[in-house]
Structure formats: structure tokens, C-alpha cells
Amino acid sequence: MKKLFAFFFCLSFIATCFSEIGQPPTLDPKLNVNNIVLTKVNGKNISVIDVMKKMDFIFHKNYPQMVSSKQAKYQFYSSSWKHVLNELVNTELMLAQAESKEVKVHDSEVREEMENRFGPNTLITLENVGLTYDEAFQMIKTEMIVQRMMWFFVQSKAMAQVTPQMVKQEYRQHLEKNPPYDEWDYQVLSVKGADEKEIEIAANKAYELLKDCHLSLDEMSDKLKDLEKEFQATTLQISSSYTVTSKDVSATHKEVLTSLHDDSFSAPIAQTSRYDNKKIQRIFYLKKHGLKTPPPFEEMSDNIRQELLQKVAIEESDSYFSKLRKYYGISEETANIPDDFMPFSIE
């Protein structure tokens, strides 16, 4: 649940940053709030102002350096209010259940978290955020109760479901989807010309030169240019480096590459150019070959477990809130929101 919140807020922050780029500065934009009661949960009305105060709380927690920007707040409000309203509804339902199950948080715990969150000058910080001490105190207390409820009814259940056997099975499936594969890093020397006999001779001379010098193609560039001068209508062209796997290498190239060892050259191979259908001689230089295998289980198990926990937690969370809403009679129809409703505007 917390990861989903973090992801949502990151997206909102990115959207805010991009929306502000390129816009002309305003001296003091006015942020308008169209306050209405949005819904009623367990006898409590939730209004636009309630949603806005929660968003201010979240905004300060995640982006304290932007609290004075009305434009940034407007962007955040506009993209977040429906999500935050939904979270407020879920929160009220969890608070109702927490009360019935006597789940409590001591005031001393809340005060400690207040100081951690807002620093020693709590009142000054809250004034900048636009919250009273009592409002912030209640929000943090609610947040801590919600965390405990989520642990009891979602996270603990997810942890119980994700067993070592499940993690191993997920790893086996990963191996099936990602089998080992070969990877080659290589270059090609192409010898081209109008006279097939001449390009064959030039290719053989180039091959002997490469074998004798024991250098890479790039290091042999100048010597190959000198060799090229011996022939009237023949060019020797070194390709850029290619990195290919057994999944995407062509059959002809694979046949040559599998016969070579690292830092070695193939004998000239007569081929037909696919561009002009002319004969061409190619010498393959294999820089490096490797077998790519998935990381061992020990390296992947923690990540696999976390991914499974997150997946199961989302399922448990959906199921939990669905049951809560059904128990307390909350549905989409209970919300009092017109289809075209816009709670915030800026001018």
C-alpha cells in the first residue's frame, strides 16, 4: 500500500514539474476551491476542504520545498483529489473497524511522530502548511492507526501467503522464460570491388596481415588502408561493433561466430551483398563470446519475494476494502459528485 502511494506521488510530482516548464510566471495566482460535500461515510461528511487538507498534508511531507507554489499545488490537487478522496473513504472505514476492535495509538506516540515530521518548530511549520496543531495531530494519529490496520488485515496476510516454496516456484518459472543464451561481440572487415579475383586476393592478404599482427581490427585500420592502396578498385571497410545474441543473430553470421574463439579472425568468406547482389569477401573478428545465464537463486530470491509480496498485498488490499465497503454500505452511488465537477481552479 505504501509503495503504491509513493509511486502515485512520484508521478504527480513529475507531472507538476513538466506542467510548470515553459509557463509564464504569475505574480500571485489565485487558487479557487469549490467546496461541496463529496460523500458521507459512517455518519461523517467528507468535503472538498477535507480532501484539500489531506492533500496539503501529503504535499508538505513529499515536497516541502514547493509548499509556497500555488501553481504546483493546483497541479497536485487536480491530479490527486479523486485518489485522495478514495483513500479518505477507506480510512474512515478502517477507523470504524479499528474502534470496534479497540485498535489504539497512544498520544505520546503521535507527539513523537509530530516532532519527527515537522521538526522542533512544529507550530510555525504547520502554519505554513495551513493546518492547526489539532488537525495535524489527528491526521498523524489516523495515519498510524491505518498503518496498524493495514498490517493486521493486509500485510501480515500477504506475508503468510508468500512462502519459500512460492519464491522457488517463481524462480523456476523465471528460468523457463529466460533460458541461458549466447552473446557475441564482433566486427566485420568487408572487401569490395568490381573484380572478384582482385577482392579475393586482397581479402587473403588482409587475413594474413591480421593473423601475423595479432591486433584488433580498429588497431589495424592504418595498415589496412596501406594495403588497400595496392589495389586499383578494391575497398576494405571496417564495420562498427555488433553485439548480438543467439536470439537475434542471423544464421550465416552464427555459423561463422560459433567456429571462432575470442580475439580471433575468420578466413575470408565469399558472400553476396544484399544491397547490390555483388560478390563480397568478409572477414569476421570475434572480440568476445559469452554465455549469459540468469542470476542464481540466492541473488534473486529477495527481489522475487518482494515482488510477490507486493502483488499479493494489492490483491489482499482490494479484497479487504471491498469487504469493508460492502459491510458499511458504501458504493459509487453514495458519492455526491457531478460528472463534470471541478473542485479546483486557478486564475
Secondary structure, DSSP 8 states (H G I E B T S, - for coil): -HHHHHHHHHHHHHHHHHHHTT----SS--EEE---EEEEETTEEEEHHHHHHHHHHHHHHH-GGGTT-HHHHHHHHHHHHHHHHHHHHHHHHHHHHHHHTT----HHHHHHHHHHHH-S-HHHHHHHHT--HHHHHHHHHHHHHHHHHHIIIIIHHHHHH--HHHHHHHHHHHHHHS--EEEEEEEEEEEEES-HHHHHHHHHHHHHHHHHHT--TGGGHHHHHHHHTTSSSEEEEE---EEEETTT--HHHHHHHTT--SSEE---EEEE-TTT--EEEEEEEEEEEEEE----HHHHHHHHHHHHHHHHHHHHHHHHHHHHHHHTT--GGG----TT---EEE-
